[in-house]
Amino acid sequence: MNAPNPGLPPAPPDFLYNGTYFDAELHHDHWFKNNAAKRARRWREVLRMLDPTPADRVLEIGCATGEHTVRLARLAKEVLGIDYAPAAIARARERVSREPVGNVGFEVADATNLSQWKDQSFDKVAAIDFVEHVDDEQLELILSEAARVLVPGGRLAIYTPCASHYVERMKDRNFILKQIPVHIAVRRPEAYRYALERNGFDVDAVWYSPSDYPIFGLLDRLLAPLPAIGEFFRFRICMVARRRASP
């Protein structure tokens, strides 16, 4: 893993990704928004998508405070977490000071420009609850850079809300629910598939993680596979793509 350049990208607007966002919103325990069942299911999906091995060099883009980065480091050769928000990286480094792990690092960096890392620097790239925070132009750059820094055959894992789910449709229309302000581009799986294929990836697998609330989760599990109405019950997209030999 190559050391980054000393120059850092400009900080994102404080009102979007400041310390309050990470402490009081993103990682604040809440019975509905952020509970243990939700975190446990997401971690299971991360493991299923990435399938980390002791030989893997892993990059997590949009790592926030490093929740998954640190856990992955215990399963891989080395792991790097990057985030555009200095407040996130400060908290990720604090996490490592409390949970010492020697093979993990964190850097403030822009996922649309990974030029500080050489081609084929990583075996796997994770984008967990990240791509909904970037617009389409940024997504194209991010996927292109991910393909460049991955080895041929390297794996990219994406975990993100699905725009076709009824909850996201309600948020989009401000009907009972409101969209999270920083979720600027909740997409359908087809949008990711096309973007990935344009940027040197083949999609290996797509599945949908259900809600963790008992009744709603049961509906998601039962109805998501059905034709016609299934798309309304696909809660979270889990997508695994593989970098082509020639992007």
C-alpha positions, 0 to 999 in steps of 0.5 A, spaced: 500 500 500 503 506 497 503 512 502 499 518 500 501 525 497 501 530 503 496 535 499 489 534 502 483 535 498 479 541 501 474 539 506 467 538 505 462 543 507 461 543 515 454 543 515 454 536 511 459 532 514 461 535 521 463 532 528 455 533 529 453 528 523 458 523 525 457 523 533 449 525 533 446 522 527 450 517 523 453 513 529 448 515 535 444 509 537 437 509 536 431 504 536 429 505 529 434 509 525 440 505 528 439 499 532 444 493 533 440 488 528 441 493 523 448 494 524 449 486 525 445 485 518 449 490 514 456 487 517 453 480 515 452 483 508 459 486 508 462 479 509 458 476 504 460 481 499 467 482 500 469 475 502 475 477 506 482 473 506 488 474 510 492 475 503 487 481 501 489 488 501 482 492 502 480 499 500 474 502 503 472 508 500 467 513 504 469 509 510 466 514 515 469 513 522 472 506 520 466 501 523 467 496 518 474 498 516 477 496 523 473 489 523 475 488 516 483 489 518 482 483 523 480 478 517 485 481 511 492 483 510 492 490 510 486 495 510 485 502 508 479 507 509 479 513 506 473 519 507 473 526 504 471 529 511 476 530 516 471 529 522 470 522 520 478 520 519 479 524 526 474 519 529 476 513 525 483 514 528 481 515 535 477 508 534 484 505 532 487 508 538 481 504 542 482 498 538 489 497 536 490 494 530 496 494 526 494 493 519 489 498 518 490 506 516 486 512 515 487 518 510 483 524 508 482 523 501 477 524 495 474 517 492 474 521 485 481 521 485 486 516 488 492 518 484 496 517 490 495 510 490 498 506 484 495 502 479 493 495 482 494 497 489 488 493 492 485 486 491 478 489 494 474 495 494 468 496 499 463 502 498 458 501 504 453 506 505 457 511 501 454 511 493 448 514 495 452 520 498 455 522 491 452 525 484 452 521 478 458 525 475 462 523 481 460 516 481 463 515 474 469 518 477 469 513 483 468 507 479 473 509 474 478 510 479 476 503 483 477 499 477 484 502 476 487 501 483 484 494 483 488 488 481 485 484 475 479 480 477 479 484 484 472 485 487 468 491 488 462 491 493 457 496 494 451 496 499 446 502 498 439 503 499 434 501 493 430 507 490 425 502 488 423 500 495 416 503 497 420 507 503 425 510 498 419 512 494 415 515 500 421 519 502 422 521 494 415 524 495 416 527 502 410 522 504 410 521 511 417 520 511 423 525 509 429 523 505 436 524 509 439 530 506 446 527 505 442 522 501 443 526 494 442 520 489 439 513 491 439 509 485 436 503 482 440 497 481 440 498 474 443 504 474 449 501 478 450 495 473 450 500 467 455 505 471 460 499 473 460 496 466 462 502 463 468 503 468 471 496 467 467 492 471 462 485 470 457 484 475 457 478 479 452 478 483 446 482 486 441 481 492 437 485 496 438 485 504 431 486 507 429 491 513 430 489 520 423 490 523 420 484 524 413 485 519 417 490 514 422 485 514 418 479 513 414 483 507 421 484 504 423 477 504 417 474 501 415 479 496 422 482 493 423 475 489 416 476 485 415 479 478 411 486 478 411 488 485 418 485 487 421 491 486 417 495 491 420 490 497 428 491 495 430 494 501 438 495 500 442 493 494 448 488 495 452 488 489 458 485 487 462 486 481 469 484 478 474 488 475 475 486 468 482 484 466 482 490 461 478 495 464 
